[in-house]
Amino acid sequence: MKKAQKDVWSGILHRLESTVGEDRFNLWFRNIEPITFSEGTLEIGVPNLFIGEWLEKHFGDVIIEAARHEIPECKQVRFKVVAKLFKKVRETQLREFAGVAEEIGFVSDHTAEIRSDMLLENFVVGPCNRFAHAAAMEIINSTSTKFNPLFLHGGVGLGKTHILQGIWNSLQKRRSKRKAIYVSAERFANEYVFALRHHKLDSFRHFYRNIDVLLIDDVHFLRNKMGFQEEFFHTYNSLDSANKQVVMASDTHPKLIGKFKEALINRFVSGMVIKLEPPDFKTRVAILRTKAKQLRKVINPDVLRYIADTVTGNVRELEGALTTVIAYASLSKSKITLSLAKQALEATSKNKRNDISIEKIEKTILKHFDVTRAQLHSSRRTKSISYPRQIAMYLARKYTSLSTQEIADYFGGKNHTTVLFADRKVSRLREKDVELDALLKKLEQQITA
């Protein structure tokens, strides 16, 4: 590698370390290296698929931003497994993973991950989440387990974490004698590794199997990780047999979650499974009104309705748009008017097509092709199933802001390279196949309508 290229890569790494912090940088970025840069694409070598998928899903935007500071013409980043890196990291990866777990420790304070403002009292209830909220209130108000487990699923930013942390906050506020623990699936895995390495499995198991309410977030993190699934399976069985409550959240339905033990999936669906949907217009306005009240801002209803009509995605996007409008008014020292809101959200309005949900794309595909949702999310590769799945992935790449790994996760926990392959294949065929191009135009009209 030429010195100039080394300087560019060093600049990228420096920016990444400044952004993500030294600990996370050492854990995830220390064992990667640049391979090529061609036609606007920076190809980065990684030790294994797990690290490549993790980097794309959790740090994709950060990496691209850092790369563009050094290479302005960089349009995207791709990851490729490199054999020599795999050999280098094989012996150190578990130690680094456990190092993070050791800093956490399964006996440390779990409340550090809980936000005090995530209360069920300020959770805006609408048709999209009414059953989930009602189930949460039932758990708080009852000492028995009428439904166990409670499994919440839905896209990013729809309120799953809010409900889980809201249950914990409510139990603490009421000074309930029931011991509740909120933990992410990633942290549960980290703590398990720590206990395994330090011969403290008995303590780990005693800690998790002697609580009254287990609130575990992002359960989909455990897909493909059979060792962690086995431990969680026994943890769940221990709590369930003792009539203790388990509440879980995931990005998708248990049966579509990907590579999970069949026994665990059966446990997941044995209780109450509830899907959280994107909020409708009325609920979006209510969410914005609540957020404005929390920020102590008096905002004209017309402005709130405009934002709700412009941003149709999830709650985080809504709150982000409101924050943008408030910041724009503050920086320009102007009042928050409808005209100002339109200026502040002009880019959002122009890119409104990117607010299209992957669920809408999927529904459009299911209507057109003779295929079920379960088949679309399965690992079957017959042409009658893989073809519509590839088209769905292509449209998701084009019309949503989801990363390739998020799209892969949605369709059953596949590898992000599967999405990239589908995207390139459909794009290439579209240029040559007139009938396919006509079909795609028809589907695009339906999902953008």
Order of alpha helices (4+ residues) and beta strands (2+ residues): alpha-alpha-beta-beta-alpha-beta-alpha-alpha-alpha-beta-alpha-beta-alpha-alpha-beta-alpha-beta-alpha-beta-alpha-alpha-alpha-alpha-alpha-alpha-alpha-alpha-alpha-alpha-alpha
